[in-house]
């Protein structure tokens, strides 16, 4: 990839709700930065100017007007930057042209995609060309699925350090999650349901935990679609609505890292509800709840106070030789907006500035950025990766 570009990365979708949060984070964290260059892009120059003024963006940050339906407009954007950071979803509706342009020109790309059917298509369409052009395409750089993907990586490295081999079974257990569900995630779910009517073959992709694993077929995975009692933690757990995408990304990471976790690796992700009858009742209630029932519309989101009062705490348990190693990943803001906007920003910076040796391809966060991104997230973005036992 040529280094003769105007910008290290461009925030595409800067006038949307999450895009504005990315801009806000860049201004608050990196306003005096001279280590990288960036620009703002969106459909309306007027709206871009409004965001620039309201967020206190420095005068020297350029604005780029882009029409996502105009190929030449997209190609012009891509030609000017080393990386595109896009918050413009659902990606199956608005992401095809930008990914294709990035791949063909050797430009890096990070997004917030949680749409496995679309990701499956893009992996098959673009992997070989991305390898040829040097483009590094990294999906799912927000709450789905960075804390989970990097949490399993962090855990397995600790298990291998202690035991000389990985844990064949990892249990992801959400201990706390406070914040509103993302309207973009809800819109992506609706778009996926619409796509199923036209492409019924997507049912198999959505149901298969290995559908993003380059054809690899692993062992049958533990059930995560009904409440159960976790005997090792002595608590009731309920289905976690993000498990279907997180699990696929984690298995893809394993395949891209030459099965660092083993070819017999099993992963199970659920939501802790507590012990006893009270915990069981809570698990039953959560199992019947529509997690997106009160999600805001795309372009809308929670107040600053709500975002800053949010948080999350995910426990990962690696079971090996009758023992269990526990690590946790925590975030200091609501997962769907505040923390997500910081994670995708740090992903773009990490990819461009710290991953020069990474070859072109279609990636997840663990095999592409791994421990480098963990360090950035801990130093800058309010995440913590801790060994608990």
C-alpha positions as a printed Julia matrix, in Angstrom:
389×3 Matrix{Float64}:
   0.0     0.0    0.0
   1.39    3.38  -0.99
   2.23    5.8    1.79
   1.6     8.77  -0.53
  -1.84    9.57   0.86
  -3.22   12.79   2.3
  -4.67   11.14   5.41
  -3.95    8.23   7.69
  -7.69    7.66   8.0
 -11.01    9.26   7.14
 -14.09    9.03   9.37
 -16.87    8.16   6.92
 -20.33    8.8    8.37
 -19.11   11.66  10.54
 -22.57   13.28  10.69
 -24.34   10.19  12.04
 -24.81    9.6   15.77
 -21.9     7.17  16.21
 -19.77    9.09  13.72
 -20.2    12.24  15.81
 -19.01   10.3   18.87
 -15.91    9.21  16.95
 -15.23   12.86  16.13
 -15.86   13.85  19.74
 -13.37   11.23  20.94
 -10.73   12.31  18.42
 -11.07   15.94  19.51
 -10.98   15.15  23.23
  -8.14   12.62  23.04
  -6.04   13.68  20.08
  -6.71   17.37  19.43
  -3.02   18.25  19.81
  -1.91   15.1   18.0
   0.72   15.3   15.29
   1.31   11.55  14.91
  -1.5    10.94  12.42
  -3.71   12.86  10.03
  -7.43   12.44   9.56
 -10.46   13.92   7.83
 -14.26   13.86   8.06
 -16.5    12.52   5.31
 -20.26   12.35   4.78
 -23.11   12.99   2.36
 -23.67   16.66   3.21
 -20.99   19.32   3.4
 -23.39   21.52   5.34
 -23.88   18.85   8.01
 -20.16   18.14   8.12
 -19.5    21.83   8.8
 -22.13   21.79  11.54
 -20.5    18.8   13.24
 -17.07   20.35  12.87
 -18.22   23.54  14.56
 -20.27   21.89  17.32
 -17.53   19.41  18.28
 -14.68   21.92  18.26
 -12.8    20.18  15.45
  -9.56   22.02  14.57
  -9.77   24.2   11.47
  -7.11   22.21   9.61
  -9.21   18.99   9.57
 -10.62   18.66   6.01
 -14.21   17.83   5.08
 -15.03   15.47   2.21
 -18.47   15.21   0.62
 -19.19   11.62  -0.47
 -22.12    9.95  -2.19
 -22.17    6.27  -1.23
 -24.12    5.43  -4.39
 -21.62    7.16  -6.67
 -18.66    4.92  -7.42
 -16.39    7.74  -8.57
 -17.16    9.68  -5.38
 -16.25    6.65  -3.27
 -13.1     5.99  -5.3
 -12.0     9.61  -4.85
 -12.38    9.28  -1.07
 -10.49    6.0   -0.94
  -7.65    7.32  -3.11
  -6.89   10.03  -0.55
  -6.52    7.93   2.6
  -4.62    4.96   3.98
  -7.69    3.75   5.89
 -11.45    4.26   5.87
 -13.21    4.18   9.25
 -16.88    3.76   8.45
 -19.87    3.95  10.77
 -22.35    3.93   7.86
 -24.57    0.89   8.35
 -26.37   -1.37   7.87
 -23.33   -2.42   5.88
 -25.27   -4.82   3.7
 -27.17   -1.77   2.45
 -24.44    0.87   2.38
 -21.09   -0.91   2.59
 -20.63   -2.78  -0.7
 -19.11    0.04  -2.73
 -16.77    1.28  -0.02
 -15.37   -2.19   0.73
 -14.89   -2.97  -2.96
 -13.1     0.35  -3.52
 -10.83   -0.18  -0.52
  -9.91   -3.69  -1.62
  -9.16   -2.75  -5.23
  -6.98    0.22  -4.22
  -5.14   -1.46  -1.34
  -6.74    0.83   1.26
  -7.35   -0.36   4.82
 -10.87   -0.48   6.24
 -12.49   -0.79   9.68
 -16.2    -0.93  10.5
 -18.75   -1.8   13.18
 -20.37   -4.65  11.27
 -22.37   -7.29  13.1
 -23.96   -8.76   9.97
 -22.54  -12.27   9.45
 -24.4   -12.95   6.22
 -22.89   -9.88   4.57
 -19.47  -10.56   6.08
 -19.58  -14.12   4.7
 -20.23  -12.71   1.22
 -17.46  -10.11   1.45
 -14.93  -12.64   2.74
 -15.51  -14.84  -0.29
 -15.64  -11.93  -2.74
 -12.59  -10.01  -1.59
 -10.07  -12.14   0.32
  -7.82  -13.04  -2.62
  -7.82   -9.54  -4.09
  -7.12   -7.99  -0.67
  -4.11  -10.26  -0.32
  -2.91   -9.12  -3.73
  -3.45   -5.37  -3.21
  -2.41   -5.26   0.46
  -5.74   -3.95   1.76
  -6.4    -4.93   5.38
 -10.17   -5.22   5.84
 -11.19   -5.55   9.5
 -14.85   -6.09  10.36
 -16.57   -5.79  13.76
 -14.39   -3.17  15.48
 -16.97   -2.14  18.1
 -18.69   -3.86  21.0
 -19.33   -6.59  18.52
 -16.85   -8.07  18.7
 -13.67   -6.5   20.1
 -14.14   -7.17  23.87
 -15.06  -10.78  23.12
 -12.58  -11.52  20.35
  -9.67   -9.91  22.2
 -10.92  -11.29  25.53
 -10.59  -14.86  24.25
  -7.16  -14.08  22.79
  -6.0   -12.57  26.09
  -7.33  -15.59  28.0
  -5.8   -18.18  25.69
  -2.38  -16.55  25.82
  -2.53  -16.78  29.62
  -3.68  -20.43  29.5
  -0.9   -21.34  27.05
   1.64  -19.55  29.26
   0.55  -21.65  32.27
  -0.24  -25.01  30.67
   1.66  -25.04  27.39
  -1.57  -25.58  25.47
  -4.85  -23.69  24.9
  -8.16  -24.25  26.66
 -10.38  -26.43  24.49
 -13.47  -24.88  26.07
 -14.04  -21.2   26.81
 -17.14  -19.77  28.46
 -17.89  -16.1   27.85
 -20.12  -14.74  30.64
 -21.52  -11.21  30.59
 -21.59  -10.09  34.23
 -22.81   -6.55  33.66
 -23.95   -4.45  30.73
 -25.46   -1.04  31.34
 -26.5     1.15  28.43
 -28.95    1.36  25.57
 -28.85   -1.1   22.72
 -27.53    0.36  19.5
 -30.07    1.56  16.96
 -27.57    0.66  14.25
 -27.41   -2.91  15.53
 -31.2    -3.1   15.53
 -31.29   -1.74  11.96
 -28.73   -4.33  10.91
 -30.9    -7.07  12.39
 -33.9    -5.79  10.45
 -31.87   -5.65   7.24
 -30.69   -9.21   7.81
 -34.24  -10.44   8.31
 -35.2    -8.71   5.07
 -32.29  -10.34   3.24
 -33.4   -13.78   4.42
 -36.58  -13.44   2.36
 -34.53  -13.02  -0.8
 -31.65  -15.3    0.16
 -32.95  -18.24   2.23
 -29.47  -19.79   2.02
 -28.45  -17.21   4.64
 -30.27  -19.28   7.27
 -27.48  -21.86   7.13
 -24.81  -19.16   7.4
 -26.5   -17.55  10.41
 -26.97  -20.9   12.15
 -23.41  -22.17  11.6
 -20.86  -20.96  14.21
 -18.08  -21.68  11.68
 -19.65  -19.87   8.72
 -16.86  -17.24   8.72
 -14.04  -19.77   9.25
 -12.93  -20.27   5.65
 -14.64  -23.63   5.23
 -13.37  -25.14   8.49
 -15.92  -27.3   10.3
 -15.2   -27.69  13.99
 -16.86  -29.7   16.74
 -20.47  -29.27  17.79
 -20.69  -26.22  20.02
 -22.39  -25.96  23.44
 -25.95  -24.67  23.32
 -26.32  -20.95  23.99
 -29.91  -20.41  22.9
 -31.69  -21.4   26.11
 -31.27  -20.7   29.79
 -29.12  -23.09  31.81
 -27.33  -23.41  35.13
 -23.56  -22.88  34.95
 -22.42  -25.37  37.55
 -18.82  -24.13  37.7
 -19.9   -20.55  38.4
 -23.01  -21.64  40.34
 -25.28  -19.22  38.54
 -28.13  -19.2   36.06
 -27.24  -17.86  32.62
 -29.48  -16.77  29.76
 -28.9   -16.36  26.01
 -26.9   -13.28  25.08
 -28.23  -11.56  21.97
 -24.76  -10.87  20.53
 -23.46  -14.42  20.89
 -24.29  -15.43  17.3
 -21.99  -12.8   15.79
 -19.32  -12.85  18.5
 -18.97  -16.64  18.29
 -18.53  -16.56  14.52
 -15.85  -13.88  14.78
 -13.99  -15.77  17.5
 -13.98  -18.98  15.46
 -12.82  -16.99  12.43
  -9.98  -15.54  14.49
  -8.98  -19.05  15.51
  -8.91  -20.19  11.89
  -6.91  -17.14  10.76
  -4.35  -17.78  13.52
  -3.78  -21.36  12.34
  -6.06  -22.69  15.06
  -4.09  -21.26  17.94
  -7.01  -22.3   20.18
  -7.07  -25.82  18.71
  -9.22  -27.47  16.07
 -11.42  -28.88  18.85
 -12.08  -25.44  20.36
 -15.54  -24.76  21.79
 -16.94  -21.38  22.76
 -20.13  -20.58  24.62
 -21.33  -17.01  25.39
 -24.17  -16.22  27.81
 -25.45  -13.62  30.25
 -25.13  -14.17  34.04
 -28.42  -13.7   35.94
 -27.56  -14.99  39.42
 -28.05  -18.08  41.61
 -31.17  -19.68  43.09
 -34.8   -19.21  42.18
 -34.37  -15.49  41.71
 -31.58  -16.03  39.18
 -33.64  -18.63  37.33
 -36.61  -16.26  37.12
 -34.38  -13.49  35.79
 -32.87  -15.86  33.21
 -36.36  -16.91  32.1
 -37.44  -13.28  31.74
 -34.33  -12.32  29.76
 -34.8   -15.34  27.49
 -38.21  -14.05  26.45
 -37.22  -10.39  26.08
 -36.7    -8.63  22.76
 -33.34   -6.88  23.31
 -34.04   -4.4   20.52
 -37.55   -3.47  21.58
 -36.51   -0.07  22.93
 -33.5     0.54  20.7
 -33.28    4.05  19.26
 -33.6     4.67  15.55
 -30.41    4.84  13.49
 -28.96    8.33  13.81
 -30.29    8.64  17.35
 -28.87    7.5   20.67
 -28.56    8.01  24.41
 -27.62   11.23  26.16
 -24.07   12.0   27.21
 -25.02   11.27  30.84
 -26.44    7.88  29.88
 -23.35    7.01  27.85
 -20.95    8.04  30.59
 -22.94    6.19  33.26
 -22.88    2.99  31.21
 -20.35    0.18  31.53
 -19.83   -3.52  30.9
 -18.0    -6.43  32.47
 -17.41   -9.74  30.67
 -15.86  -12.8   32.31
 -14.01  -15.41  30.24
 -13.39  -18.86  31.72
 -10.86  -21.18  30.09
 -11.5   -24.78  31.14
  -8.42  -27.04  31.0
  -7.29  -30.15  32.89
 -10.05  -29.86  35.53
  -9.0   -26.27  36.17
 -10.41  -22.97  35.0
  -8.5   -19.75  34.26
 -10.56  -16.56  34.56
  -9.93  -13.19  32.94
 -12.23  -10.21  32.53
 -12.75   -7.4   30.05
 -14.42   -4.23  31.29
 -15.39   -0.94  29.64
 -16.02    2.43  31.25
 -18.91    3.64  29.06
 -22.08    2.24  27.56
 -21.13   -0.53  25.13
 -23.2     0.35  22.07
 -22.13    3.96  21.65
 -19.55    5.45  24.03
 -17.17    2.51  24.18
 -17.81    1.43  20.58
 -16.83    4.84  19.19
 -13.54    4.69  21.09
 -12.8     1.11  20.01
 -13.22    1.72  16.29
 -11.11    4.89  16.48
  -8.26    3.09  18.22
  -8.59    0.25  15.69
  -8.03    2.62  12.77
  -5.03    4.24  14.45
  -3.56    0.87  15.44
  -4.0    -0.65  11.99
  -2.35    2.26  10.16
   0.38    3.17  12.63
   1.34   -0.08  14.36
   0.64   -2.96  11.95
   3.03   -2.36   9.07
   3.93   -6.04   8.89
   0.32   -7.2    8.51
  -0.38   -8.52   5.02
  -3.51   -7.82   3.04
  -6.63   -9.83   3.77
 -10.04   -9.85   5.43
  -9.64   -9.96   9.2
 -11.12   -9.82  12.66
  -9.46   -7.83  15.45
  -7.48  -10.61  17.16
  -5.36  -11.86  14.23
  -4.92   -8.4   12.71
  -4.08   -6.22  15.73
  -4.2    -8.48  18.78
  -2.06   -7.39  21.71
  -1.19   -4.07  20.06
  -4.85   -3.11  20.1
  -5.33   -4.42  23.64
  -2.56   -2.08  24.77
  -4.09    0.89  22.95
  -7.54    0.2   24.37
  -6.19    0.0   27.92
  -4.07    3.13  27.56
  -6.63    5.28  25.79
 -10.16    3.9   25.54
 -11.22    2.92  29.06
 -11.02   -0.86  28.62
  -9.27   -3.15  31.09
  -8.08   -6.73  30.55
  -7.48   -8.41  33.9
  -6.4   -11.86  35.06
  -8.7   -12.89  37.92
  -7.14  -16.14  39.11
